[in-house]
């Protein structure tokens, strides 16, 4: 049978890890599979429109990347000249928003794949001999999900993934939990074991050369019935504690293992066995989820046991904007600072803003948050590249010495947050003083009304122009407009709007 032309498309969003699903589909169609001609592109690549494609696969990731994902599907349809049955769309968003994708009229005929490709290929891809689908006879082959990913396709694009020199895989799939904020139960189902990691490491090594790190994307590895076997396997594959990797140029570098979805503190805290085993491998960092302050006891116990086993490079994902409050978030960040000081560990926190898994943008506001506070916290994190440092001095400087101070910082005009030194200690201090003087004239009820007004304005784009319109709107009373003028300040240049510009004589 003549070779087929296969196009793989990842939407043009930035992401940390390469598209593992497409890499496995490439393996199915590539030299180790049916030996088709495979090309991988990221975003739009006009030159592919000059070729004829027998099949196009589009991967999807987060629902809030709906616009970029839509553009990729539209481009795929363009690449097949409107023959929608040649386009296959799968991945996280396609599964979690399956019906939403099907409802889009312009994508009629596109094949949306729900869930994992964990059945024989013809079944997973819903191929039909009656429809003339090539590959429809492959009803007994190994699942695409279990194939060795094709790293070769990463050379097809200029984009470089921040994490690249690693084996990417799973020791287990699914999860024993059914957390209401998480899409894993719908995406992967219950917890189950995957084939040995050895298959992945040896297969990638033979075909594409050895990799430095091991990134395992298990949703809850501690719940695996093979947990101790998995750790022993990782150890025996050359990822023991202190392991080093020698690059082709002779330079030796530290290897690391990363369970990048985090480990369940509720399981870790049950027995020292879990961390005693983890101590045997070059885990760096050990990620422990801390989703709400109600987990404090098991979380602290897990960190204490990690320290007992000399696991000192720690990290955690810190969910916020769900059912938590800003106070809850501050407490969790502070707990990490206190644990660092008490145990001599280094915990790096990654606050993760909750968004419903079927939402097409990032506009969701949790019931105990407001849009203005979310934007303020995002600006605070910009200075740290999204990380809450383990440094006590830095933490108190960035987020305040108390929750009351944290809330005061959240309520500041955004330029004052972004340019803290300029406005607190530099030339901008008189401006900050003017702001506080004006705000002291507001009652608590008036301040709440002002916050509502600012929240509504944040919905408009561009933001600075929206605030400029607000302060020019004479239907709004003068005191509110006087305070609102500080919102029109340029967060990056520290230029501020003088009162004479808003209220000329």
Secondary structure by P-SEA (a helix, b strand, c coil): ccbbbbbbbccccccccccaaaaaaaaaacccccccbbbbbcccccccccccccbbbbbbccccaaaaaaaaaaaaaaaacccccccccccaaaaaaaaaaaaccccccbbbbcccccccccccccccccccccccccccccccccccccccccccccccccccccccccccccccccccccccccccccccccccaaaaaaaaaaccccccbbbbbccccccccaaaaaaaaaaaaccccbbbbbccccbbbbbbcccccccccccccccaaaaaaaaacccccbbbbbccccaaaaaaaaaaaaaaacccbbbbbbbccccccaaaaaaaaaaaaaaaaaccbbbbbbbbbbccccccccccccccccaaaaaaaaaaaccccccccccaaaaaaaccccaaaaaaaaaccaaaaaaaaaaacccaaaaaaaaaaaaaaccaaaaaaaaaaaaaaaaccaaaaaaaaaaacccccaaaaaaaccccccccccccccccccccc
